[in-house]
Amino acid sequence: MRQVIVLPYQSEWASEYEREVDRLREVFGVRLKQIHHMGSTSVPGLAAKPIIDILPVVDALEGIEQFDEPMEALGYEAKGEFGMPERRYYRKGGDERTHHIHLYAAGNPEIMRHLVFRDYLRTHPEEAAAYGALKEQLATTYPLDIEAYIAGKDAFVKELELRAITWGNAHD
């Protein structure tokens, strides 16, 4: 059973991301066009589940399954689209998750959606603090129910995402 744990921001999350980037560059080689730290662990000061979310951008999804075996050698489970078309998802750590990989092909609009959300939180610390407080409260309320934790933050995240997209459009 996965326990829902939300921790205060840890500066080590940035260095954990950098270490994993080096490994991912070795796996994907020239197919890798960009790589981004995303999710709550990428926002200084934001409380988060201690799982590093990484967004690699590759040239195309065609043939990307050839990298499943090298990813598994790094400890990842290859999950395919895992409910999101045009994405390839990998997770590491089993029930004690440490990393999530959300891989997209260059040009996918999901890339900008994730990055504008991250950048909005990085530049709006009051919004990040409110989001962190909600996550901490939900983790305390639902320590053994990840689905209830996710459902509890859904409406807040959707509103936050709309503000982030509006902000991002104004800063293009």
C-alpha positions in Angstrom: 0.0 0.0 0.0 1.3 3.4 -1.0 1.5 5.9 1.9 0.8 9.5 1.0 3.8 11.5 2.4 4.2 15.3 1.7 7.4 16.9 2.9 8.6 20.5 3.2 10.7 21.5 0.2 14.1 19.7 0.1 17.0 21.4 -1.7 18.3 17.9 -2.5 15.5 17.4 -5.0 17.3 19.6 -7.5 20.5 17.6 -7.3 18.5 14.3 -7.5 17.0 15.6 -10.7 20.5 16.5 -12.1 21.8 13.0 -11.3 18.9 11.4 -13.1 19.3 13.8 -16.1 22.8 12.4 -16.7 21.4 8.8 -16.7 18.6 9.7 -19.1 20.9 11.5 -21.5 22.9 8.3 -21.7 19.8 6.2 -22.4 18.1 8.4 -25.0 21.2 9.9 -26.6 20.6 12.0 -29.7 16.8 11.3 -29.6 16.6 13.6 -26.5 16.0 17.2 -27.4 15.3 18.8 -24.0 14.7 17.7 -20.5 12.9 19.5 -17.7 12.3 19.2 -14.0 8.6 19.6 -13.4 6.1 19.0 -10.7 6.1 20.1 -7.1 9.7 19.1 -6.4 10.8 21.6 -9.1 9.4 24.5 -7.2 11.6 25.9 -4.5 9.7 26.2 -1.2 6.8 24.0 -2.3 5.8 21.1 -0.1 5.7 17.9 -2.2 5.6 14.2 -2.3 9.3 13.3 -2.5 9.0 12.0 -6.1 11.1 13.7 -8.8 9.0 14.4 -11.9 11.1 14.6 -15.1 9.8 15.7 -18.6 12.1 14.5 -21.4 11.3 15.8 -24.9 12.4 13.5 -27.7 12.4 14.0 -31.5 9.4 11.6 -32.0 7.6 8.7 -30.2 8.1 6.3 -33.1 10.4 3.5 -31.9 10.7 4.9 -28.4 9.9 1.5 -27.0 13.5 0.5 -27.8 14.5 2.4 -24.7 12.2 0.5 -22.4 14.9 -2.1 -21.6 17.6 0.4 -20.8 15.1 2.3 -18.7 14.3 -0.9 -16.8 18.0 -1.4 -16.2 17.9 2.0 -14.4 15.1 0.7 -12.2 12.1 2.1 -14.1 8.9 0.4 -15.0 7.8 1.2 -18.6 4.1 1.9 -18.5 3.4 3.0 -22.0 0.9 5.8 -22.4 -0.6 5.0 -19.0 -3.8 6.8 -19.6 -2.4 9.8 -21.5 -2.2 9.6 -25.3 1.0 10.7 -26.9 3.0 10.3 -23.6 5.3 7.6 -22.4 5.4 7.1 -18.7 8.1 5.4 -16.6 8.1 5.1 -12.8 10.9 4.1 -10.4 10.7 2.8 -6.9 7.6 0.6 -6.8 5.4 1.6 -3.8 8.2 3.8 -2.5 8.3 5.9 -5.7 11.3 8.1 -6.3 10.9 9.2 -9.9 8.3 9.7 -12.6 9.2 10.2 -16.2 6.6 11.9 -18.5 8.2 11.6 -22.0 6.7 13.6 -24.9 7.6 14.2 -28.5 8.7 17.8 -29.4 5.7 20.0 -30.2 3.2 18.2 -27.8 1.1 20.9 -26.1 1.3 19.1 -22.8 4.9 20.1 -22.5 4.1 23.8 -22.3 1.1 23.1 -20.0 3.4 21.4 -17.5 6.1 24.0 -17.8 3.8 27.1 -17.5 2.3 25.5 -14.3 5.8 25.0 -12.8 6.9 28.5 -13.8 3.8 30.1 -12.5 4.3 28.5 -9.1 8.0 29.5 -9.1 7.0 33.1 -9.6 3.9 33.2 -7.4 5.1 32.0 -3.9 1.7 32.8 -2.3 0.0 30.4 -4.7 2.7 27.8 -4.1 2.2 28.1 -0.4 -1.5 27.7 -0.6 -1.0 24.6 -2.8 1.6 23.2 -0.4 -0.7 23.7 2.5 -3.6 21.9 0.8 -1.3 19.0 -0.1 -0.1 18.7 3.5 -3.6 18.8 4.9 -4.8 16.1 2.4 -1.8 13.9 3.2 -2.7 14.1 6.9 -6.4 13.4 6.2 -5.8 10.6 3.7 -2.4 9.0 4.6 -3.2 5.7 3.0 -5.6 6.7 0.2 -3.7 8.2 -2.8 -6.9 8.4 -4.8 -8.6 10.6 -2.1 -5.5 12.7 -1.9 -5.5 13.3 -5.7 -9.3 13.9 -5.8 -9.0 16.4 -2.9 -6.6 18.6 -4.8 -8.2 18.2 -8.3 -10.4 21.4 -8.3 -7.7 23.5 -6.7 -5.2 22.3 -9.3 -7.5 23.0 -12.2 -8.2 26.5 -11.1 -4.4 27.1 -10.5 -3.7 25.7 -13.9 -6.2 28.1 -15.5 -4.5 31.0 -13.8 -1.1 29.7 -14.9 -2.1 29.4 -18.5 -3.6 32.9 -18.5 -0.4 34.2 -16.9 1.7 32.2 -19.4 -0.2 33.6 -22.4 0.4 37.2 -21.1 4.1 36.5 -20.9 4.6 35.0 -24.4 
